[in-house]
Amino acid sequence: MDRITGRFAVVGSPIEHSLSPRIHAAFAGQTGRTIDYRAEQVDPETFEPWVGDFFKREGRGLNVTLPFKTRAYQLAQVASERANLAGAANFLTFDQDGRLFADNTDGKGLVTDMVTNADWSLRGARILILGAGGAVKGVMSALLSEQPSTIYVVNRTASRAEALAADWSGSVIPVCGGGYETADTMMWDVIINGTSTGLSGGLPALPDSVALAEGCVCYDMAYGGAAAPFLAWSASQGARDARDGLGMLVEQAAESYFLWLGEYPDTQTVLSSLRAV
């Protein structure tokens, strides 16, 4: 098998359970090639010099996960519009002018999984988003591009949700924010969990009065066991469909692969393989 030139990696802390090396190996295998793509655990104190060293040693592309997405964006010399809008990056490479370039493929991954893979429509939808951290900031522009009727962001600390909403005050589509207790403002067509509460088996502290519209769909940006509590809650509330973020992971990886190599892989076979495990 031919080897794709250069080194690739996903960097984070922790990183040991990352599926990204398996996903990118499967993408390369579709064209009879192999790729040197590894999961790299990096001490938060050494992230910036580690990135510099990686690219000096035949590094060609990096995916970036928690807790480094904001720092990756700040480290870059040039960034895409979607990275600028998010203020965070999950993708690094060098452009043709030799500048460190940052992008954010998370929003593309989320919307592709929801609209294409799950066949959900976001146009005209009333969307409730739980959480106001970097994961949510990274997908806002992609969600707004689908032309929902409104997006309401709620967070344990209301001021963070309000600040995130204020970043989009110029949007034609209303974006509002508040504490979890305000999540009963209206009936929701789509509810997205962008918090990490599922990692500890918990749920965001939503009021019992949260109302799901008929046909409401729910999405957790986490996958596997971390998504289980929210998916169970969604079913108990009568959601028409509920989906974890495994498809988002695969789709954002496909966008990264395309940006690095100019080829768009088949995501469905990879996603089916991962779900079968």
VENZILIN-V307759 format. One record per pair of residues at least 24 apart in sequence whose C-alpha atoms are under 10 Angstrom apart, sorted by the first residue. I is the first residue (numbers start at 1). J is the second residue. Records with the same first field share a line. If there is no record, write none. Layout:
I->J ; J
//
This chain:
1->28 ; 29 ; 31 ; 32 ; 33 ; 34
2->28 ; 29 ; 31 ; 32 ; 33 ; 34 ; 35
3->28 ; 32 ; 33 ; 34 ; 35 ; 36
4->28 ; 33 ; 34 ; 35 ; 36 ; 37 ; 261
5->34 ; 35 ; 36 ; 58 ; 59 ; 60
6->35 ; 36 ; 37 ; 55 ; 57 ; 58 ; 59 ; 60 ; 61
7->35 ; 36 ; 37 ; 38 ; 54 ; 55 ; 57 ; 58 ; 59 ; 60 ; 61 ; 62
8->35 ; 36 ; 37 ; 38 ; 39 ; 40 ; 54 ; 55 ; 58 ; 59 ; 60 ; 61 ; 62 ; 63 ; 93 ; 260
9->36 ; 37 ; 38 ; 39 ; 40 ; 54 ; 59 ; 60 ; 61 ; 62 ; 63 ; 64
10->37 ; 38 ; 39 ; 40 ; 41 ; 61 ; 62 ; 63 ; 64 ; 65 ; 90 ; 91
11->38 ; 39 ; 40 ; 41 ; 42 ; 47 ; 50 ; 51 ; 62 ; 63 ; 64 ; 65 ; 66 ; 67 ; 68 ; 69 ; 90
12->39 ; 40 ; 41 ; 42 ; 43 ; 44 ; 47 ; 63 ; 64 ; 65 ; 66 ; 67 ; 68 ; 69
13->40 ; 41 ; 42 ; 43 ; 44 ; 64 ; 65 ; 66 ; 67 ; 68
14->39 ; 40 ; 41 ; 42 ; 43 ; 65 ; 66 ; 67
15->39 ; 40 ; 41 ; 42 ; 65 ; 66
16->40 ; 41
18->65
19->246 ; 249 ; 250 ; 274
20->63 ; 249 ; 250 ; 253
21->253
22->270 ; 274
23->249 ; 250 ; 251 ; 253 ; 254 ; 267 ; 270 ; 271 ; 273 ; 274
24->250 ; 253 ; 254 ; 256 ; 257 ; 265 ; 270
25->270
26->265 ; 266 ; 267 ; 269 ; 270 ; 273
27->250 ; 253 ; 254 ; 257 ; 263 ; 264 ; 265 ; 266 ; 267 ; 269 ; 270
28->257 ; 263 ; 265
29->265
30->265 ; 266 ; 269 ; 270
31->263 ; 265
37->61 ; 62 ; 63
38->62
39->63
40->64
42->68
44->68
47->71 ; 72 ; 75
48->72 ; 74 ; 75
51->75 ; 92
52->100
55->92 ; 93 ; 94 ; 100
59->93 ; 94
60->92 ; 93 ; 94 ; 260
61->91 ; 92 ; 93 ; 94 ; 101 ; 256 ; 257 ; 259 ; 260 ; 261
62->90 ; 91 ; 92 ; 93 ; 102 ; 256 ; 260
63->89 ; 90 ; 91 ; 92 ; 93 ; 102 ; 103 ; 104 ; 105 ; 252 ; 253 ; 256 ; 257
64->88 ; 89 ; 90 ; 91 ; 92 ; 104
65->89 ; 90 ; 91 ; 135
66->90 ; 134 ; 135
67->134
69->102 ; 104 ; 134 ; 135 ; 138
70->134
72->100 ; 101 ; 102 ; 103
73->100 ; 101 ; 102 ; 103 ; 104
74->102
75->100 ; 101 ; 102
76->100 ; 101 ; 102 ; 103
77->101 ; 102
78->102 ; 103
79->103 ; 104
80->104
81->141
82->106 ; 107 ; 108 ; 138 ; 139 ; 140 ; 141 ; 142
83->107 ; 137 ; 138 ; 139 ; 141
84->138
85->137 ; 138 ; 139 ; 140 ; 141 ; 167 ; 168
86->134 ; 135 ; 136 ; 137 ; 138 ; 139 ; 140 ; 141 ; 167
87->134 ; 137 ; 138
88->134 ; 135 ; 137 ; 138
89->134 ; 138
90->138 ; 252 ; 253 ; 256
91->252 ; 253 ; 255 ; 256 ; 259 ; 260
92->256 ; 260
93->256 ; 259 ; 260
94->260
95->260
103->256 ; 259
104->138 ; 139 ; 252 ; 255 ; 256
105->138 ; 139 ; 142 ; 248 ; 249 ; 251 ; 252 ; 253 ; 254 ; 255 ; 256 ; 259
106->135 ; 136 ; 137 ; 138 ; 139 ; 140 ; 142 ; 221 ; 248 ; 249 ; 251 ; 252 ; 253 ; 255 ; 256
107->135 ; 136 ; 137 ; 138 ; 139 ; 140 ; 141 ; 142 ; 143 ; 248 ; 251 ; 252
108->138 ; 139 ; 141 ; 142 ; 143 ; 248 ; 251 ; 252 ; 253 ; 254 ; 255
109->139 ; 142 ; 245 ; 246 ; 247 ; 248 ; 249 ; 250 ; 251 ; 252 ; 253 ; 254 ; 255 ; 256
110->138 ; 139 ; 142 ; 143 ; 219 ; 220 ; 221 ; 245 ; 246 ; 247 ; 248 ; 249 ; 250 ; 251 ; 252
111->139 ; 142 ; 143 ; 145 ; 146 ; 247 ; 248 ; 251 ; 252
112->142 ; 247 ; 248 ; 251 ; 252
113->219 ; 243 ; 244 ; 245 ; 246 ; 247 ; 248 ; 249 ; 250 ; 251 ; 252
114->217 ; 218 ; 219 ; 243 ; 245 ; 247 ; 248
115->146
117->247 ; 248 ; 251 ; 267 ; 268
118->217 ; 241 ; 242 ; 243 ; 247
120->190 ; 216 ; 217 ; 241
121->146 ; 147 ; 148 ; 189 ; 190 ; 217
122->146 ; 147 ; 148 ; 149 ; 189 ; 190
123->147 ; 148 ; 149 ; 150
124->148 ; 149 ; 150 ; 173 ; 189
125->149 ; 150 ; 151 ; 188 ; 189 ; 190 ; 216
126->150 ; 151 ; 152 ; 186 ; 187 ; 188 ; 189 ; 190 ; 191 ; 213 ; 216
127->151 ; 152 ; 153 ; 175 ; 186 ; 187 ; 188 ; 189 ; 190 ; 191 ; 192 ; 216 ; 217 ; 218
128->152 ; 153 ; 154 ; 176 ; 177 ; 183 ; 184 ; 185 ; 186 ; 187 ; 188 ; 189 ; 190 ; 191 ; 192 ; 193 ; 218
129->153 ; 154 ; 155 ; 161 ; 177 ; 183 ; 190 ; 191 ; 192 ; 193 ; 194 ; 195 ; 218 ; 219 ; 220
130->154 ; 155 ; 156 ; 161 ; 179 ; 180 ; 183 ; 191 ; 192 ; 193 ; 194 ; 195 ; 196 ; 203 ; 204 ; 205 ; 206 ; 220
131->155 ; 156 ; 157 ; 158 ; 160 ; 161 ; 179 ; 180 ; 192 ; 193 ; 194 ; 195 ; 196 ; 197 ; 204
132->156 ; 157 ; 158 ; 159 ; 160 ; 161 ; 162 ; 163 ; 164 ; 165 ; 177 ; 178 ; 194 ; 195
133->160 ; 161 ; 164 ; 194 ; 195 ; 196
134->164 ; 194 ; 195
135->193 ; 194 ; 195 ; 196 ; 221
136->164 ; 192 ; 193 ; 194 ; 195 ; 221
137->164 ; 165 ; 167 ; 194
139->194
140->164 ; 165 ; 168 ; 175
141->168 ; 171
144->168 ; 171 ; 172 ; 173 ; 174 ; 175
145->173
147->172 ; 173
148->173 ; 174 ; 189 ; 190
149->173 ; 174 ; 175
150->174 ; 175 ; 176 ; 188
151->175 ; 176 ; 177 ; 188 ; 190 ; 191
152->176 ; 177 ; 178 ; 182 ; 183 ; 185 ; 186 ; 188 ; 191
153->177 ; 178 ; 179 ; 180 ; 182 ; 183 ; 192 ; 194
154->178 ; 179 ; 180 ; 181 ; 182 ; 183 ; 204 ; 206
155->179 ; 180 ; 181 ; 182 ; 183 ; 194 ; 195 ; 204 ; 205 ; 206
156->180 ; 181 ; 195 ; 204 ; 205 ; 206
158->182
179->205 ; 206
180->204 ; 205 ; 206 ; 207 ; 210
181->205 ; 206 ; 207 ; 208 ; 209 ; 210
182->206 ; 207 ; 209 ; 210
183->207 ; 208 ; 209 ; 210 ; 211
184->208 ; 209 ; 210 ; 211 ; 212
185->209 ; 210 ; 211
186->210 ; 211 ; 212 ; 213
187->211 ; 212 ; 213 ; 214 ; 216
188->212 ; 213 ; 214 ; 215 ; 216 ; 217 ; 218
189->213 ; 214 ; 215 ; 216 ; 217 ; 218 ; 239 ; 240
190->215 ; 216 ; 217 ; 218 ; 219 ; 239 ; 241 ; 242
191->216 ; 217 ; 218 ; 219 ; 220 ; 234 ; 239 ; 242
192->217 ; 218 ; 219 ; 220 ; 221 ; 230 ; 242 ; 243 ; 244
193->218 ; 219 ; 220 ; 221 ; 222 ; 227 ; 230 ; 231 ; 244 ; 245
194->219 ; 220 ; 221 ; 222 ; 245
195->220 ; 221 ; 222 ; 227
196->220 ; 221 ; 222 ; 226 ; 227
197->222 ; 226 ; 227 ; 229 ; 230
198->222 ; 223 ; 224 ; 225 ; 226 ; 227 ; 228 ; 229 ; 230 ; 231
199->223 ; 224 ; 225 ; 226 ; 227 ; 228 ; 229
200->225 ; 226 ; 229
201->225 ; 226 ; 227 ; 228 ; 229 ; 230
202->226 ; 227 ; 228 ; 229 ; 230
203->227 ; 228 ; 229 ; 230 ; 233
204->229 ; 230
208->237
210->237
211->237 ; 238
212->237 ; 238 ; 239 ; 240
213->238 ; 239 ; 240
214->238 ; 239 ; 240
215->239 ; 240 ; 241
216->240 ; 241 ; 242
217->241 ; 242 ; 243
218->242 ; 243 ; 244
219->243 ; 244 ; 245
220->244 ; 245 ; 246 ; 248
221->245 ; 246 ; 247 ; 248 ; 249
222->246 ; 248 ; 249
223->247 ; 248 ; 249
224->275
246->271 ; 274 ; 275
247->271 ; 272 ; 274 ; 275
250->274
//
